[in-house]
């Protein structure tokens, strides 16, 4: 993903997740960076779009706020992740039916019980 791609592609592109890891025992606020996520950039889609949710390892996560280049969201605490200690994809779903995937971008880290 680069600036030239952003200018020529009207589809949403998510490209990073910060932070990239967290314990499954706690809720985490994350930021997903990208471009054309609301369709407000140079290449506008025919209909406006919004991110509706993002999914990590089968877990639906909430969108708190968003712009064309940034999505702020919340990953809920989960009892037991499907893929602990393994990088998993983050898939962002949009109102126009499109999905953008950031491959191997989240790690359910487990610091151990205390």
N, C-alpha and C positions, 0 to 999 in steps of 0.2 A: 504494500500500500504506500503510495506516495502522492505528492501534490498533483502530478500530471494525471494519475489515475482518478483522483477526486474530481478533476475538471472534466473528464470524459465519461465518467460513469455516474448515472443517475441513481443507481442502487445504493442502499445503505451499506457502509463498511465499518464494522467495529474492528479495532486492531490491538487494543491492550486493555488490561484489567489491573487496577491498583487499589489496594495491595493484591498480591497474587496468591496469598495463602492465609489460612486462618483455621482455628480449631472448630470442629463441627459442634462443639458444645455451646458455642456462643453465637449470637447474631453479629453480622459484620456489615459495615457500610463500605461500599466499593464505588469506584468510578470506572466507567468503561469509556475509553477514548475512541474516536472514530471520525468519520465525515459522512455527509449526506444522510444523516440518521433521521432528520425531520424533513428532508427534501427542501431545505431552505438555501442551499448553496447555489453555485453557478448553474448546475444542471438540475433543474427542478422536475420532479415527476409530474404527471398529469393531475394526480390527486395528492393532497397533503397526507403525510403519514406521521405516526407516532409510534414509539416503542411501547409495546403492551406488557411485555414481561421479558425476563431473561431466565434461562434454565441452566443450572449447573448440576451435572451428574444426576439428572432426573428430578432435581429440586426446583420448583417454581419460586422465583425471587421477584420482589416488588420493585417497581420503578418509583423513585421519590421525586425526581425532577429530570428534565432533559433539555438539551439544546441540539443544534445540528452537529456539534462535535463532542458532546459530553452527555453521558447518562449517569445519574447518581441513583444508586439502588441499595437494597438491603437483602443480604443473604440470611435466611432464618437459621436458627440453631436446628440441628437434626440429630436424631437419636443415634443413628449409625449410618454413615455414608456408604454408598455402594462401592466406591473405590478409594479407600483410605490410603494416604501416603503415596498417591499416584497422581500425576498431572492429568486433569480432565478438561474437556472443551467447555466453553461458555457460548451459548447460543442466544442471540438477541432476536426476539420475534416482534414484527411490526404490523401495524393495522392494515397495511395493504397486502398482507400475506407473505411478504418477503422475510427472510431470516439471514442474519449474518453471524458466522461462527468464528470465534477466536480459538484456534486449536491449542490444546494442552496449555491452558492459561490460568488454571486454578488448582491449588493443592489443599486438600483437607489435612492440615498439619495436626498432629496429636502430640502435645507436649507431655502427655502422660498425666495420670491423676495425681492430685496432691492432697 
